[in-house]
């Protein structure tokens, strides 16, 4: 017997419930990239960590820079209540996406995290965008 089978596999009904719950709060880099490429982006992609300078150096195309510490009722009022947000952070070593998702959920907003974050995006060979966030002090200074 291997360590894999030290514990019996869950019954299918338990596994279905478990994986449906995970998929309801997570998406992955490939699915986000496919949505961006096809133009079927039915979510707002949020880059939720780092400084404006770090965002300007490298971010997922189409992502808005909204650090998780800046998520508030007032800030989120810019979007309709049913807007789905997809948050990502630096990668598996970072919990910024989880912090953002928790704040958004507490505000009653639909949210998922993009597992892997920037690290996963890079690992999959997806392209990055560069440039300051619209309306940021960096973008104003560049004008």
N, CA, C and O atoms as a GROMACS GRO file, in nm:
protein
  572
    1UNK      N    1   0.085  -0.118   0.000
    1UNK     CA    2   0.000   0.000   0.000
    1UNK      C    3   0.090   0.124   0.000
    1UNK      O    4   0.188   0.130   0.074
    2UNK      N    5   0.056   0.222  -0.082
    2UNK     CA    6   0.134   0.346  -0.089
    2UNK      C    7   0.073   0.452   0.003
    2UNK      O    8  -0.036   0.435   0.056
    3UNK      N    9   0.147   0.559   0.021
    3UNK     CA   10   0.094   0.671   0.100
    3UNK      C   11  -0.026   0.734   0.031
    3UNK      O   12  -0.110   0.797   0.096
    4UNK      N   13  -0.035   0.718  -0.100
    4UNK     CA   14  -0.150   0.771  -0.175
    4UNK      C   15  -0.278   0.706  -0.127
    4UNK      O   16  -0.382   0.772  -0.119
    5UNK      N   17  -0.272   0.580  -0.096
    5UNK     CA   18  -0.393   0.507  -0.057
    5UNK      C   19  -0.406   0.486   0.094
    5UNK      O   20  -0.490   0.409   0.139
    6UNK      N   21  -0.321   0.554   0.172
    6UNK     CA   22  -0.335   0.546   0.318
    6UNK      C   23  -0.476   0.589   0.361
    6UNK      O   24  -0.531   0.536   0.458
    7UNK      N   25  -0.531   0.685   0.290
    7UNK     CA   26  -0.667   0.732   0.316
    7UNK      C   27  -0.750   0.702   0.192
    7UNK      O   28  -0.708   0.729   0.080
    8UNK      N   29  -0.865   0.647   0.214
    8UNK     CA   30  -0.952   0.610   0.102
    8UNK      C   31  -0.996   0.735   0.026
    8UNK      O   32  -1.014   0.842   0.084
    9UNK      N   33  -1.013   0.720  -0.103
    9UNK     CA   34  -1.066   0.829  -0.185
    9UNK      C   35  -1.209   0.859  -0.142
    9UNK      O   36  -1.283   0.770  -0.101
   10UNK      N   37  -1.246   0.984  -0.152
   10UNK     CA   38  -1.381   1.026  -0.116
   10UNK      C   39  -1.482   0.967  -0.213
   10UNK      O   40  -1.450   0.945  -0.330
   11UNK      N   41  -1.603   0.943  -0.166
   11UNK     CA   42  -1.708   0.900  -0.258
   11UNK      C   43  -1.730   1.009  -0.363
   11UNK      O   44  -1.704   1.126  -0.338
   12UNK      N   45  -1.778   0.971  -0.479
   12UNK     CA   46  -1.799   1.066  -0.588
   12UNK      C   47  -1.883   1.186  -0.547
   12UNK      O   48  -1.854   1.298  -0.588
   13UNK      N   49  -1.986   1.164  -0.468
   13UNK     CA   50  -2.072   1.276  -0.428
   13UNK      C   51  -1.994   1.379  -0.346
   13UNK      O   52  -2.015   1.500  -0.361
   14UNK      N   53  -1.905   1.333  -0.260
   14UNK     CA   54  -1.822   1.423  -0.180
   14UNK      C   55  -1.722   1.495  -0.270
   14UNK      O   56  -1.701   1.615  -0.255
   15UNK      N   57  -1.660   1.422  -0.363
   15UNK     CA   58  -1.564   1.483  -0.455
   15UNK      C   59  -1.631   1.588  -0.543
   15UNK      O   60  -1.575   1.695  -0.565
   16UNK      N   61  -1.750   1.558  -0.593
   16UNK     CA   62  -1.822   1.655  -0.677
   16UNK      C   63  -1.847   1.783  -0.599
   16UNK      O   64  -1.820   1.892  -0.649
   17UNK      N   65  -1.897   1.771  -0.478
   17UNK     CA   66  -1.925   1.890  -0.396
   17UNK      C   67  -1.797   1.969  -0.370
   17UNK      O   68  -1.797   2.092  -0.380
   18UNK      N   69  -1.690   1.899  -0.337
   18UNK     CA   70  -1.562   1.964  -0.308
   18UNK      C   71  -1.510   2.042  -0.429
   18UNK      O   72  -1.474   2.159  -0.417
   19UNK      N   73  -1.506   1.977  -0.545
   19UNK     CA   74  -1.448   2.043  -0.662
   19UNK      C   75  -1.538   2.153  -0.717
   19UNK      O   76  -1.488   2.253  -0.770
   20UNK      N   77  -1.670   2.138  -0.705
   20UNK     CA   78  -1.759   2.248  -0.744
   20UNK      C   79  -1.737   2.370  -0.655
   20UNK      O   80  -1.738   2.483  -0.704
   21UNK      N   81  -1.716   2.348  -0.526
   21UNK     CA   82  -1.689   2.460  -0.436
   21UNK      C   83  -1.559   2.529  -0.474
   21UNK      O   84  -1.553   2.652  -0.480
   22UNK      N   85  -1.454   2.451  -0.501
   22UNK     CA   86  -1.326   2.512  -0.540
   22UNK      C   87  -1.339   2.590  -0.669
   22UNK      O   88  -1.290   2.702  -0.680
   23UNK      N   89  -1.406   2.531  -0.768
   23UNK     CA   90  -1.419   2.599  -0.897
   23UNK      C   91  -1.508   2.722  -0.888
   23UNK      O   92  -1.501   2.809  -0.975
   24UNK      N   93  -1.592   2.730  -0.786
   24UNK     CA   94  -1.677   2.849  -0.770
   24UNK      C   95  -1.599   2.967  -0.715
   24UNK      O   96  -1.646   3.081  -0.723
   25UNK      N   97  -1.481   2.944  -0.660
   25UNK     CA   98  -1.400   3.053  -0.604
   25UNK      C   99  -1.263   3.067  -0.670
   25UNK      O  100  -1.186   3.156  -0.635
   26UNK      N  101  -1.233   2.980  -0.766
   26UNK     CA  102  -1.103   2.983  -0.834
   26UNK      C  103  -1.120   2.973  -0.984
   26UNK      O  104  -1.215   2.912  -1.035
   27UNK      N  105  -1.027   3.034  -1.054
   27UNK     CA  106  -1.009   3.013  -1.196
   27UNK      C  107  -0.859   3.001  -1.217
   27UNK      O  108  -0.782   3.018  -1.123
   28UNK      N  109  -0.817   2.971  -1.339
   28UNK     CA  110  -0.674   2.959  -1.360
   28UNK      C  111  -0.627   3.051  -1.471
   28UNK      O  112  -0.707   3.112  -1.542
   29UNK      N  113  -0.497   3.059  -1.485
   29UNK     CA  114  -0.437   3.149  -1.583
   29UNK      C  115  -0.482   3.116  -1.725
   29UNK      O  116  -0.507   3.207  -1.804
   30UNK      N  117  -0.492   2.990  -1.758
   30UNK     CA  118  -0.531   2.950  -1.894
   30UNK      C  119  -0.672   2.998  -1.926
   30UNK      O  120  -0.698   3.046  -2.037
   31UNK      N  121  -0.764   2.985  -1.832
   31UNK     CA  122  -0.901   3.029  -1.857
   31UNK      C  123  -0.910   3.182  -1.868
   31UNK      O  124  -0.986   3.234  -1.950
   32UNK      N  125  -0.834   3.252  -1.786
   32UNK     CA  126  -0.832   3.399  -1.796
   32UNK      C  127  -0.772   3.440  -1.930
   32UNK      O  128  -0.825   3.528  -1.998
   33UNK      N  129  -0.662   3.378  -1.969
   33UNK     CA  130  -0.597   3.410  -2.097
   33UNK      C  131  -0.692   3.383  -2.214
   33UNK      O  132  -0.699   3.463  -2.307
   34UNK      N  133  -0.764   3.272  -2.209
   34UNK     CA  134  -0.858   3.239  -2.317
   34UNK      C  135  -0.969   3.344  -2.325
   34UNK      O  136  -1.009   3.383  -2.435
   35UNK      N  137  -1.019   3.389  -2.212
   35UNK     CA  138  -1.124   3.491  -2.211
   35UNK      C  139  -1.072   3.623  -2.268
   35UNK      O  140  -1.141   3.689  -2.346
   36UNK      N  141  -0.950   3.660  -2.230
   36UNK     CA  142  -0.891   3.784  -2.281
   36UNK      C  143  -0.870   3.775  -2.432
   36UNK      O  144  -0.896   3.870  -2.505
   37UNK      N  145  -0.821   3.661  -2.477
   37UNK     CA  146  -0.791   3.642  -2.620
   37UNK      C  147  -0.919   3.643  -2.704
   37UNK      O  148  -0.921   3.699  -2.813
   38UNK      N  149  -1.024   3.580  -2.654
   38UNK     CA  150  -1.148   3.568  -2.731
   38UNK      C  151  -1.235   3.693  -2.723
   38UNK      O  152  -1.328   3.710  -2.802
   39UNK      N  153  -1.206   3.779  -2.627
   39UNK     CA  154  -1.290   3.897  -2.606
   39UNK      C  155  -1.412   3.867  -2.523
   39UNK      O  156  -1.501   3.952  -2.510
   40UNK      N  157  -1.420   3.748  -2.465
   40UNK     CA  158  -1.533   3.709  -2.381
   40UNK      C  159  -1.506   3.739  -2.234
   40UNK      O  160  -1.541   3.659  -2.147
   41UNK      N  161  -1.447   3.852  -2.206
   41UNK     CA  162  -1.413   3.886  -2.069
   41UNK      C  163  -1.538   3.936  -1.998
   41UNK      O  164  -1.581   4.050  -2.018
   42UNK      N  165  -1.597   3.850  -1.916
   42UNK     CA  166  -1.717   3.884  -1.842
   42UNK      C  167  -1.687   3.902  -1.694
   42UNK      O  168  -1.767   3.865  -1.607
   43UNK      N  169  -1.572   3.960  -1.667
   43UNK     CA  170  -1.525   3.982  -1.531
   43UNK      C  171  -1.429   4.100  -1.533
   43UNK      O  172  -1.379   4.139  -1.638
   44UNK      N  173  -1.404   4.155  -1.415
   44UNK     CA  174  -1.303   4.260  -1.398
   44UNK      C  175  -1.182   4.194  -1.334
   44UNK      O  176  -1.192   4.135  -1.226
   45UNK      N  177  -1.069   4.205  -1.400
   45UNK     CA  178  -0.945   4.144  -1.353
   45UNK      C  179  -0.871   4.245  -1.266
   45UNK      O  180  -0.843   4.357  -1.309
   46UNK      N  181  -0.839   4.204  -1.144
   46UNK     CA  182  -0.774   4.293  -1.048
   46UNK      C  183  -0.636   4.246  -1.010
   46UNK      O  184  -0.619   4.133  -0.963
   47UNK      N  185  -0.538   4.331  -1.029
   47UNK     CA  186  -0.401   4.312  -0.983
   47UNK      C  187  -0.399   4.373  -0.843
   47UNK      O  188  -0.402   4.495  -0.828
   48UNK      N  189  -0.395   4.289  -0.740
   48UNK     CA  190  -0.427   4.336  -0.605
   48UNK      C  191  -0.309   4.354  -0.511
   48UNK      O  192  -0.328   4.376  -0.391
   49UNK      N  193  -0.188   4.346  -0.563
   49UNK     CA  194  -0.069   4.362  -0.478
   49UNK      C  195   0.030   4.455  -0.544
   49UNK      O  196   0.020   4.486  -0.663
   50UNK      N  197   0.126   4.497  -0.466
   50UNK     CA  198   0.238   4.572  -0.520
   50UNK      C  199   0.213   4.720  -0.534
   50UNK      O  200   0.103   4.771  -0.513
   51UNK      N  201   0.320   4.786  -0.567
   51UNK     CA  202   0.319   4.930  -0.583
   51UNK      C  203   0.275   4.967  -0.725
   51UNK      O  204   0.274   4.881  -0.813
   52UNK      N  205   0.240   5.091  -0.745
   52UNK     CA  206   0.210   5.136  -0.882
   52UNK      C  207   0.329   5.112  -0.976
   52UNK      O  208   0.311   5.083  -1.095
   53UNK      N  209   0.451   5.126  -0.924
   53UNK     CA  210   0.570   5.103  -1.006
   53UNK      C  211   0.581   4.957  -1.048
   53UNK      O  212   0.615   4.928  -1.162
   54UNK      N  213   0.553   4.865  -0.956
   54UNK     CA  214   0.558   4.722  -0.989
   54UNK      C  215   0.451   4.688  -1.092
   54UNK      O  216   0.477   4.613  -1.186
   55UNK      N  217   0.330   4.741  -1.075
   55UNK     CA  218   0.224   4.721  -1.173
   55UNK      C  219   0.267   4.774  -1.310
   55UNK      O  220   0.246   4.708  -1.411
   56UNK      N  221   0.328   4.892  -1.313
   56UNK     CA  222   0.370   4.953  -1.439
   56UNK      C  223   0.476   4.867  -1.509
   56UNK      O  224   0.481   4.864  -1.632
   57UNK      N  225   0.561   4.799  -1.431
   57UNK     CA  226   0.664   4.713  -1.492
   57UNK      C  227   0.604   4.589  -1.557
   57UNK      O  228   0.647   4.547  -1.664
   58UNK      N  229   0.502   4.529  -1.490
   58UNK     CA  230   0.451   4.401  -1.541
   58UNK      C  231   0.319   4.367  -1.475
   58UNK      O  232   0.308   4.360  -1.353
   59UNK      N  233   0.217   4.347  -1.560
   59UNK     CA  234   0.086   4.302  -1.511
   59UNK      C  235   0.016   4.225  -1.622
   59UNK      O  236   0.056   4.232  -1.739
   60UNK      N  237  -0.087   4.152  -1.586
   60UNK     CA  238  -0.166   4.078  -1.684
   60UNK      C  239  -0.242   4.182  -1.768
   60UNK      O  240  -0.302   4.274  -1.713
   61UNK      N  241  -0.240   4.167  -1.900
   61UNK     CA  242  -0.310   4.264  -1.985
   61UNK      C  243  -0.456   4.280  -1.944
   61UNK      O  244  -0.526   4.182  -1.919
   62UNK      N  245  -0.499   4.403  -1.937
   62UNK     CA  246  -0.638   4.432  -1.903
   62UNK      C  247  -0.668   4.439  -1.755
   62UNK      O  248  -0.779   4.473  -1.715
   63UNK      N  249  -0.569   4.408  -1.672
   63UNK     CA  250  -0.591   4.411  -1.527
   63UNK      C  251  -0.588   4.554  -1.475
   63UNK      O  252  -0.510   4.637  -1.522
   64UNK      N  253  -0.673   4.580  -1.378
   64UNK     CA  254  -0.672   4.707  -1.309
   64UNK      C  255  -0.591   4.694  -1.181
   64UNK      O  256  -0.597   4.591  -1.114
   65UNK      N  257  -0.516   4.795  -1.147
   65UNK     CA  258  -0.438   4.791  -1.024
   65UNK      C  259  -0.525   4.842  -0.909
   65UNK      O  260  -0.555   4.961  -0.900
   66UNK      N  261  -0.563   4.751  -0.823
   66UNK     CA  262  -0.641   4.786  -0.704
   66UNK      C  263  -0.588   4.703  -0.588
   66UNK      O  264  -0.638   4.594  -0.562
   67UNK      N  265  -0.488   4.755  -0.517
   67UNK     CA  266  -0.434   4.681  -0.404
   67UNK      C  267  -0.544   4.643  -0.305
   67UNK      O  268  -0.636   4.720  -0.281
   68UNK      N  269  -0.533   4.523  -0.250
   68UNK     CA  270  -0.638   4.472  -0.162
   68UNK      C  271  -0.664   4.565  -0.045
   68UNK      O  272  -0.777   4.570   0.005
   69UNK      N  273  -0.566   4.639  -0.001
   69UNK     CA  274  -0.585   4.732   0.111
   69UNK      C  275  -0.672   4.852   0.074
   69UNK      O  276  -0.720   4.924   0.161
   70UNK      N  277  -0.691   4.873  -0.057
   70UNK     CA  278  -0.771   4.987  -0.103
   70UNK      C  279  -0.914   4.947  -0.142
   70UNK      O  280  -0.992   5.032  -0.186
   71UNK      N  281  -0.948   4.821  -0.126
   71UNK     CA  282  -1.084   4.777  -0.158
   71UNK      C  283  -1.178   4.827  -0.049
   71UNK      O  284  -1.158   4.801   0.069
   72UNK      N  285  -1.280   4.899  -0.091
   72UNK     CA  286  -1.377   4.954   0.003
   72UNK      C  287  -1.513   4.964  -0.066
   72UNK      O  288  -1.522   4.949  -0.188
   73UNK      N  289  -1.616   4.987   0.012
   73UNK     CA  290  -1.750   5.005  -0.043
   73UNK      C  291  -1.747   5.119  -0.145
   73UNK      O  292  -1.803   5.106  -0.253
   74UNK      N  293  -1.682   5.229  -0.108
   74UNK     CA  294  -1.679   5.345  -0.197
   74UNK      C  295  -1.608   5.314  -0.328
   74UNK      O  296  -1.656   5.351  -0.435
   75UNK      N  297  -1.495   5.247  -0.320
   75UNK     CA  298  -1.418   5.215  -0.442
   75UNK      C  299  -1.495   5.118  -0.530
   75UNK      O  300  -1.493   5.131  -0.652
   76UNK      N  301  -1.562   5.021  -0.471
   76UNK     CA  302  -1.631   4.919  -0.550
   76UNK      C  303  -1.761   4.971  -0.610
   76UNK      O  304  -1.819   4.906  -0.697
   77UNK      N  305  -1.807   5.087  -0.565
   77UNK     CA  306  -1.931   5.146  -0.617
   77UNK      C  307  -1.918   5.182  -0.766
   77UNK      O  308  -2.018   5.213  -0.831
   78UNK      N  309  -1.797   5.179  -0.818
   78UNK     CA  310  -1.774   5.207  -0.960
   78UNK      C  311  -1.834   5.100  -1.051
   78UNK      O  312  -1.856   5.124  -1.170
   79UNK      N  313  -1.861   4.982  -0.997
   79UNK     CA  314  -1.909   4.870  -1.077
   79UNK      C  315  -2.047   4.825  -1.029
   79UNK      O  316  -2.079   4.837  -0.911
   80UNK      N  317  -2.128   4.773  -1.122
   80UNK     CA  318  -2.258   4.717  -1.082
   80UNK      C  319  -2.239   4.606  -0.977
   80UNK      O  320  -2.136   4.540  -0.973
   81UNK      N  321  -2.340   4.588  -0.894
   81UNK     CA  322  -2.335   4.491  -0.784
   81UNK      C  323  -2.304   4.348  -0.830
   81UNK      O  324  -2.241   4.272  -0.756
   82UNK      N  325  -2.348   4.310  -0.948
   82UNK     CA  326  -2.330   4.171  -0.994
   82UNK      C  327  -2.201   4.149  -1.072
   82UNK      O  328  -2.182   4.042  -1.129
   83UNK      N  329  -2.112   4.248  -1.076
   83UNK     CA  330  -1.985   4.235  -1.147
   83UNK      C  331  -1.900   4.127  -1.082
   83UNK      O  332  -1.880   4.127  -0.961
   84UNK      N  333  -1.850   4.034  -1.163
   84UNK     CA  334  -1.758   3.932  -1.113
   84UNK      C  335  -1.617   3.988  -1.116
   84UNK      O  336  -1.572   4.040  -1.218
   85UNK      N  337  -1.549   3.978  -1.004
   85UNK     CA  338  -1.409   4.020  -0.995
   85UNK      C  339  -1.321   3.897  -0.989
   85UNK      O  340  -1.353   3.799  -0.922
   86UNK      N  341  -1.209   3.903  -1.061
   86UNK     CA  342  -1.107   3.798  -1.055
   86UNK      C  343  -0.981   3.866  -1.006
   86UNK      O  344  -0.926   3.954  -1.073
   87UNK      N  345  -0.935   3.825  -0.889
   87UNK     CA  346  -0.818   3.886  -0.826
   87UNK      C  347  -0.697   3.795  -0.843
   87UNK      O  348  -0.707   3.672  -0.835
   88UNK      N  349  -0.582   3.857  -0.866
   88UNK     CA  350  -0.458   3.780  -0.868
   88UNK      C  351  -0.349   3.859  -0.796
   88UNK      O  352  -0.355   3.981  -0.783
   89UNK      N  353  -0.251   3.784  -0.749
   89UNK     CA  354  -0.139   3.844  -0.677
   89UNK      C  355  -0.009   3.795  -0.738
   89UNK      O  356  -0.006   3.753  -0.854
   90UNK      N  357   0.098   3.798  -0.662
   90UNK     CA  358   0.230   3.763  -0.714
   90UNK      C  359   0.242   3.615  -0.749
   90UNK      O  360   0.310   3.580  -0.845
   91UNK      N  361   0.177   3.530  -0.675
   91UNK     CA  362   0.186   3.387  -0.703
   91UNK      C  363   0.155   3.303  -0.582
   91UNK      O  364   0.101   3.353  -0.483
   92UNK      N  365   0.190   3.176  -0.588
   92UNK     CA  366   0.155   3.084  -0.479
   92UNK      C  367   0.213   3.123  -0.343
   92UNK      O  368   0.164   3.080  -0.239
   93UNK      N  369   0.318   3.204  -0.344
   93UNK     CA  370   0.382   3.247  -0.219
   93UNK      C  371   0.316   3.372  -0.160
   93UNK      O  372   0.362   3.424  -0.059
   94UNK      N  373   0.210   3.419  -0.222
   94UNK     CA  374   0.146   3.545  -0.186
   94UNK      C  375  -0.002   3.519  -0.153
   94UNK      O  376  -0.067   3.438  -0.220
   95UNK      N  377  -0.054   3.585  -0.052
   95UNK     CA  378  -0.196   3.567  -0.020
   95UNK      C  379  -0.278   3.692  -0.048
   95UNK      O  380  -0.390   3.706   0.001
   96UNK      N  381  -0.224   3.783  -0.127
   96UNK     CA  382  -0.296   3.906  -0.159
   96UNK      C  383  -0.428   3.881  -0.229
   96UNK      O  384  -0.526   3.950  -0.202
   97UNK      N  385  -0.432   3.784  -0.319
   97UNK     CA  386  -0.557   3.753  -0.389
   97UNK      C  387  -0.661   3.701  -0.291
   97UNK      O  388  -0.779   3.734  -0.302
   98UNK      N  389  -0.619   3.620  -0.196
   98UNK     CA  390  -0.711   3.571  -0.094
   98UNK      C  391  -0.764   3.686  -0.008
   98UNK      O  392  -0.882   3.690   0.026
   99UNK      N  393  -0.676   3.779   0.028
   99UNK     CA  394  -0.719   3.893   0.108
   99UNK      C  395  -0.819   3.979   0.031
   99UNK      O  396  -0.919   4.024   0.086
  100UNK      N  397  -0.790   4.002  -0.098
  100UNK     CA  398  -0.882   4.080  -0.182
  100UNK      C  399  -1.015   4.008  -0.196
  100UNK      O  400  -1.121   4.069  -0.185
  101UNK      N  401  -1.010   3.877  -0.222
  101UNK     CA  402  -1.133   3.800  -0.241
  101UNK      C  403  -1.218   3.802  -0.115
  101UNK      O  404  -1.340   3.813  -0.123
  102UNK      N  405  -1.156   3.790   0.000
  102UNK     CA  406  -1.230   3.796   0.126
  102UNK      C  407  -1.297   3.932   0.143
  102UNK      O  408  -1.414   3.938   0.182
  103UNK      N  409  -1.225   4.039   0.115
  103UNK     CA  410  -1.285   4.172   0.127
  103UNK      C  411  -1.402   4.188   0.031
  103UNK      O  412  -1.508   4.239   0.068
  104UNK      N  413  -1.384   4.144  -0.093
  104UNK     CA  414  -1.490   4.156  -0.192
  104UNK      C  415  -1.612   4.072  -0.151
  104UNK      O  416  -1.725   4.118  -0.163
  105UNK      N  417  -1.588   3.951  -0.105
  105UNK     CA  418  -1.699   3.866  -0.061
  105UNK      C  419  -1.773   3.930   0.057
  105UNK      O  420  -1.895   3.926   0.063
  106UNK      N  421  -1.698   3.988   0.149
  106UNK     CA  422  -1.762   4.055   0.264
  106UNK      C  423  -1.845   4.175   0.220
  106UNK      O  424  -1.938   4.215   0.290
  107UNK      N  425  -1.812   4.232   0.104
  107UNK     CA  426  -1.890   4.342   0.049
  107UNK      C  427  -2.005   4.291  -0.037
  107UNK      O  428  -2.078   4.370  -0.098
  108UNK      N  429  -2.022   4.159  -0.041
  108UNK     CA  430  -2.132   4.100  -0.117
  108UNK      C  431  -2.104   4.090  -0.266
  108UNK      O  432  -2.197   4.074  -0.345
  109UNK      N  433  -1.977   4.100  -0.305
  109UNK     CA  434  -1.941   4.098  -0.447
  109UNK      C  435  -1.901   3.958  -0.491
  109UNK      O  436  -1.832   3.887  -0.418
  110UNK      N  437  -1.942   3.917  -0.612
  110UNK     CA  438  -1.897   3.790  -0.667
  110UNK      C  439  -1.746   3.798  -0.695
  110UNK      O  440  -1.698   3.896  -0.751
  111UNK      N  441  -1.673   3.695  -0.656
  111UNK     CA  442  -1.527   3.700  -0.671
  111UNK      C  443  -1.469   3.561  -0.688
  111UNK      O  444  -1.519   3.463  -0.633
  112UNK      N  445  -1.362   3.556  -0.765
  112UNK     CA  446  -1.278   3.437  -0.778
  112UNK      C  447  -1.134   3.485  -0.772
  112UNK      O  448  -1.105   3.602  -0.796
  113UNK      N  449  -1.044   3.394  -0.739
  113UNK     CA  450  -0.903   3.424  -0.752
  113UNK      C  451  -0.848   3.350  -0.872
  113UNK      O  452  -0.895   3.242  -0.908
  114UNK      N  453  -0.746   3.410  -0.935
  114UNK     CA  454  -0.674   3.343  -1.043
  114UNK      C  455  -0.556   3.273  -0.978
  114UNK      O  456  -0.456   3.336  -0.944
  115UNK      N  457  -0.568   3.140  -0.963
  115UNK     CA  458  -0.462   3.066  -0.896
  115UNK      C  459  -0.334   3.075  -0.979
  115UNK      O  460  -0.337   3.076  -1.102
  116UNK      N  461  -0.223   3.082  -0.910
  116UNK     CA  462  -0.094   3.093  -0.977
  116UNK      C  463  -0.044   3.236  -0.984
  116UNK      O  464   0.076   3.261  -0.976
  117UNK      N  465  -0.137   3.332  -0.998
  117UNK     CA  466  -0.100   3.472  -1.004
  117UNK      C  467   0.000   3.502  -1.114
  117UNK      O  468   0.001   3.438  -1.218
  118UNK      N  469   0.085   3.602  -1.090
  118UNK     CA  470   0.185   3.642  -1.188
  118UNK      C  471   0.280   3.528  -1.219
  118UNK      O  472   0.320   3.509  -1.334
  119UNK      N  473   0.318   3.451  -1.117
  119UNK     CA  474   0.408   3.338  -1.138
  119UNK      C  475   0.346   3.236  -1.232
  119UNK      O  476   0.413   3.188  -1.324
  120UNK      N  477   0.220   3.203  -1.210
  120UNK     CA  478   0.151   3.108  -1.297
  120UNK      C  479   0.137   3.161  -1.438
  120UNK      O  480   0.153   3.087  -1.535
  121UNK      N  481   0.106   3.290  -1.451
  121UNK     CA  482   0.093   3.354  -1.582
  121UNK      C  483   0.224   3.340  -1.659
  121UNK      O  484   0.224   3.304  -1.777
  122UNK      N  485   0.335   3.370  -1.592
  122UNK     CA  486   0.467   3.358  -1.655
  122UNK      C  487   0.499   3.213  -1.689
  122UNK      O  488   0.549   3.184  -1.798
  123UNK      N  489   0.470   3.121  -1.596
  123UNK     CA  490   0.498   2.979  -1.620
  123UNK      C  491   0.426   2.926  -1.743
  123UNK      O  492   0.476   2.836  -1.811
  124UNK      N  493   0.309   2.982  -1.771
  124UNK     CA  494   0.232   2.937  -1.887
  124UNK      C  495   0.271   3.011  -2.016
  124UNK      O  496   0.212   2.988  -2.121
  125UNK      N  497   0.370   3.100  -2.005
  125UNK     CA  498   0.418   3.170  -2.123
  125UNK      C  499   0.324   3.277  -2.175
  125UNK      O  500   0.331   3.315  -2.292
  126UNK      N  501   0.237   3.325  -2.089
  126UNK     CA  502   0.142   3.429  -2.130
  126UNK      C  503   0.212   3.565  -2.134
  126UNK      O  504   0.305   3.589  -2.057
  127UNK      N  505   0.168   3.653  -2.223
  127UNK     CA  506   0.233   3.784  -2.233
  127UNK      C  507   0.191   3.877  -2.119
  127UNK      O  508   0.080   3.868  -2.066
  128UNK      N  509   0.280   3.964  -2.084
  128UNK     CA  510   0.252   4.067  -1.985
  128UNK      C  511   0.234   4.201  -2.054
  128UNK      O  512   0.278   4.221  -2.167
  129UNK      N  513   0.168   4.290  -1.986
  129UNK     CA  514   0.156   4.429  -2.030
  129UNK      C  515   0.243   4.513  -1.937
  129UNK      O  516   0.278   4.470  -1.828
  130UNK      N  517   0.277   4.632  -1.982
  130UNK     CA  518   0.352   4.726  -1.901
  130UNK      C  519   0.285   4.861  -1.914
  130UNK      O  520   0.210   4.886  -2.009
  131UNK      N  521   0.311   4.946  -1.819
  131UNK     CA  522   0.255   5.080  -1.822
  131UNK      C  523   0.177   5.107  -1.696
  131UNK      O  524   0.125   5.016  -1.632
  132UNK      N  525   0.171   5.233  -1.662
  132UNK     CA  526   0.104   5.276  -1.541
  132UNK      C  527  -0.046   5.256  -1.553
  132UNK      O  528  -0.102   5.258  -1.662
  133UNK      N  529  -0.109   5.237  -1.440
  133UNK     CA  530  -0.256   5.226  -1.435
  133UNK      C  531  -0.316   5.358  -1.477
  133UNK      O  532  -0.265   5.464  -1.439
  134UNK      N  533  -0.424   5.354  -1.555
  134UNK     CA  534  -0.490   5.480  -1.594
  134UNK      C  535  -0.529   5.561  -1.471
  134UNK      O  536  -0.583   5.507  -1.374
  135UNK      N  537  -0.500   5.689  -1.474
  135UNK     CA  538  -0.536   5.776  -1.364
  135UNK      C  539  -0.439   5.776  -1.247
  135UNK      O  540  -0.456   5.852  -1.152
  136UNK      N  541  -0.337   5.689  -1.254
  136UNK     CA  542  -0.241   5.686  -1.142
  136UNK      C  543  -0.147   5.804  -1.154
  136UNK      O  544  -0.137   5.867  -1.259
  137UNK      N  545  -0.078   5.832  -1.046
  137UNK     CA  546   0.020   5.940  -1.047
  137UNK      C  547   0.130   5.911  -1.150
  137UNK      O  548   0.184   6.004  -1.211
  138UNK      N  549   0.164   5.784  -1.168
  138UNK     CA  550   0.266   5.749  -1.267
  138UNK      C  551   0.220   5.781  -1.408
  138UNK      O  552   0.298   5.830  -1.489
  139UNK      N  553   0.093   5.752  -1.438
  139UNK     CA  554   0.045   5.779  -1.574
  139UNK      C  555   0.032   5.929  -1.598
  139UNK      O  556   0.055   5.976  -1.709
  140UNK      N  557  -0.005   6.004  -1.496
  140UNK     CA  558  -0.016   6.149  -1.508
  140UNK      C  559   0.123   6.210  -1.528
  140UNK      O  560   0.140   6.302  -1.608
  141UNK      N  561   0.223   6.157  -1.457
  141UNK     CA  562   0.360   6.208  -1.470
  141UNK      C  563   0.418   6.180  -1.607
  141UNK      O  564   0.501   6.256  -1.656
  142UNK      N  565   0.374   6.070  -1.670
  142UNK     CA  566   0.426   6.032  -1.802
  142UNK      C  567   0.367   6.118  -1.914
  142UNK      O  568   0.423   6.124  -2.023
  143UNK      N  569   0.256   6.185  -1.886
  143UNK     CA  570   0.189   6.264  -1.991
  143UNK      C  571   0.259   6.392  -2.021
  143UNK      O  572   0.214   6.469  -2.107
   0.00000   0.00000   0.00000
